[in-house]
């Protein structure tokens, strides 16, 4: 007689709510992004991202221990060099900050923690772009060859996952060939396959020191137009054909429809990046007393999981894991 009463009965107690839960969020869904700066003596706070730091090698390892102890299975590293140049040479130097960081983490934690390495040049170039500039334009093909060099160096250092974030054409195939030719056939490629030209990346550029100093003043030529969905599907299809093992959508919360479409159409694992702007907004609102940080953190992460992401890159990884464990 009262059909809706059944729904009320299924929400009546914590036990029945748990029993009928459709989606579960666990620490194993998280990847923790970490910034490591060459030459830093101790960690330095990122003002636009409360609770996030540029790490020294020692504080980086401490944070990796914390993540592992909380059940977070992986971190992704972003390097900040002491010196930058037009070709971003520190990105693919065997003595660069990322190879040093990977080696130190692996020495300390071994196989207890997976280490992913972001592959891009924007933190390493003196102009702030993702590839070298030729006649004030971004050189796709030159950039792709440099990503291959970086990927191989990170693999040699012990990285488990290579994560190209540049959005240059053809880079997944070139990186896969480069890794395979060096014997790294088991290294996973997690492609930033769908990276929108978003305004949500601002705090990240503070943390990574990757603002523009020359050339174009945006990344519209290679990152995706946020009005488009069909291009996202084609980008994912191309990256899978070139050898991507995992595909990522970035940002996450404003693009839940994209995550849902891709997870429903393709059989590879789908990751989503809850980016710096998403994190900073939650932090700012909670610090002003406008939102409950813990509740909105968990709600936003569950929304990303419900949309179809099995892996979530989030600066909340440890905080959320503390809630879940």
N, C-alpha and C positions, 0 to 999 in steps of 0.2 A: 504493500500500500504506500509505503514511503521509501522509494528507491534510494534517496540520498542518505537515509539512515545507515545503510550498509557502509558507505564511505566514512561516516562518523565513527562507526564501530571499529573500523580498521585504523583509526587514528587515536583511539581512546587511551592507550597506555604506551609507555616507552617500549615495552617488549613487543607488542604487535606492530608498532611502527618500524622497529628494527627488522622484524620478520618479513615485512612486505616492502622493504626498501629495494628499489630497482637498481640504483647505482651506488657503488661503494668507493670511497676515497681512502687511500692508504698512503703512507710515506713512500711506498715503492712507485707511486705515480709521479714523484717529483724529481726534478733535476735542479740543482742549485747553481745559479750563475755567480761567478766570483771574479773580481778584478785583482790583478797582481801587477805591481809597478816595480820596475827594475831600479835597484839602488835605494829603495825605501827602507828606512831603519825600523819603523813601526807603522802600524796601520793608521790610515788617515780617513776621517769621516767624509762622506759625500753629502754636501749640504742639501742638495735637492732630493736626496733619497735617505731619509732618516733610518738608521739601523744598518745601512750599507756602507762598506769601506773599500778604499783602495788598500790592498794587503801587501805587506812585506812577505818574503818567502816563509818566514817563521809563523806569522799570524795566519797565513794562508793554510799551512798545514794544521794549525790549531782548529781552524774553521772546518777543514775537511774531517778531522777527528770527530768534531761535534756532529756534523751531518751524518757520518757513518754510524755513530752511536745511536742516533735517533731513527735509523732505518732508511735514511735517504740513500739511494743506491748509486747516485752519480752527481758529479759537478761538471760545469762547463766553464772553461777558463778564457778570460779576455786579458790580453797583455798590454801593458803601457811601457814603451821603451824609454831609455834615458835620452836617446837621440833619434831624430826623424830625418828622413831624406825623401827625395822625389820618387824613389822606387820602393820605399818602405822596406828597406833591406833587413832591418832587425826582425821583421816578421818571419823570415826564412833563414836566419842565421842559426847555425848549430849552437851558438852561445847565447842566443836570444832568451828573453825572459820566459817564454812559454816552454821551450825544452828544459830549461833549468827548473821551472816549477813542476812540470810533469815528473821529472826524475826524482825530485824531492818528495812529492806526494807518494810515488810508487815505492820509494825506499821506506817510507813510514807506514803506509797502509797496504801495500801490495795489492792483492786482488779483492780486498774488502770494499774498495770503492772504484767505480768506473770513472775514468777521466776523459771528458770530451774537450776538444779544443776548437774554439771558433777560428775559422779561417777567413780573414779579410785583411785589407791593408789600411783601412781608414784610421786606425789608431797609430799606424807606423809611418804614414806619409806626412811630409811637411805641409801639404796642401789640404789634407783631411779627406781625400776621396778614396774610394774603394779600389781603384786601379790607377796606374800611371796616367798622367795627362800628356796628350800630344796635340799641339796647336789649341790648347785650352779645352780639349775634349777628352773624355774618358776613353782609354784604349782597352777595349774588351779583351782582345786576344793576348795582348802583353800581360794584362792582369791575370788571365787564366793560367798562363805558364808559371807565374810567380806563386799562385795558389798551390799549384802542384808541388813546387819546391817546398813550400811551407808544410803542406800535408805530409810529405815524406819525412821531413825533419821531426815533426811531432810524433809520427809513427815510430821513428827510430828512438825517440826519447821514452816511448812506452805508452803513448796515448791509445785508448781503446776505441774512441769515436772521433771521427773528423767531421766538423760541422761547418761547411761553407755558407757564409751569410751574405755574400757580395751581390748575388743576383745577376752575375754576368752570364751571357749565353755560352753553353757548352762546357761549363766548368766541371760538372759532375763527371762527365765522360773522361775528361783529361785527368782529373784527380784519380779516378778509379784506375785508369791505365797506368798512371805514375805509381800508385801504391802497389798494384799487381806486379809491375815490372821489377819492383824492389823486393818482392816476396811477401808483401803485407796483404795477402789475399783475404785474411780474416778481419781486417780492420773495417769497422762499420762506418758507413757514410750516412750522416743525418743531415739532409739537405734543407736549408731554409728555402724550400721550394716556392712558397707563397709569402713573399715579404712585401707588404704594402708600403708605399711612400707616405708614411704616417707622421703626424705631429706628436704622437705619443712617445717618440724616442728621445725627447729633449733631455731629461735627466741622465739617460745613458751617456749622452755625449759629454756631459759634465764628468761622469765617472771615468769614461774611457779617454777623455781629452782628445776627442775626435771631431771637433768643430771645423768648419770650412775656413781655410786661409787663402785659397786661390781657386781659380776655375769656376765651374758652375756653382750656384748657390743653393742647389737642391739635388735630389737623387731621382728625379722624375724620369730620367732617360733609361733607367734600368730597374728601379723598383716599381711595383704595380700601382696602377690607378685604383683608388679605393671604390670607384663606381663599378668596377668590373668583377664579375664572377666567372664567366666562361674562360677568361684568360688564366685564372687560377687552376682550373681543371686541366688546361693544356700544359701549363708549367709543370704540374705534378706528373702528368703522363710522360712528358719528355724526360724529367729527372729520373723517373723509375726506369725508363728505357736505357738511360745512360749509366745506371748502376746504383742509384740511391736505395738504401735499405730502409730508411725512415724518412718521412717527409714532415716538414714543419710549416705551420701557419703562424704569422706574426704581423700585428698584435693578436691577442686572443679574444678578449671580451667583446670588442666592437665587431668581431668577425666570427661569431658563433655559427652563423649560417654557412660560412665557408668551411669551417671545421666539420660541420654536419654533412655537407655535400661530399666533401672529400673522403671522410671516414666511411660513408655509405657506398662510395663508388669504387674505391681502390682497396686492395687486399694487404697493403703494407701498413706497418704501424704508423699512427699519426701523432705528432707532437704539436703542442701549441705553446707559444711564449707569452706569458703574462708580463708585458714589458714595463719598462721603468716608469712611464707615465701612468699606467694603470696602478702600479704600486704606490707611486708618489701621491696620487689623488686619494687613495684610501688612507694613507698615512696622514695627509694634511687634514682631511675631513675628520678623522678620529682625534687628532690632536686639538682640533677646534671644538670638539664635543658634538659634532654634527652626526657622526656615525659611531657605532660600536665596532671597533677594529676587528676584534676576534670574530664576531658574527659575520661581518661583511667579507672578511678574508675567506672564511670557510664557504660562504654562499657563492662568492665569485669563483672559487676553485671548483666547487661542485658543478657550477654552470658550464665550465670549460670541459670538465670530465663528462657531463651528461651530453654535451654536444658531440662527443665522440673521440676526444683526445685521450689516449692511454698514457701519454707522457706530458707533463706540464713543467715547463721551465718557469720558475717563479722565485723571486727574492724572498717570498714568504716560506720557502721550503722547510726550514728548520722550525719556524714558529708554528706552522701548520702541523708539522710532524709531532711537536710537543702536545698539541691538542689531541692528536689521533692515537698516540701510543699510550 
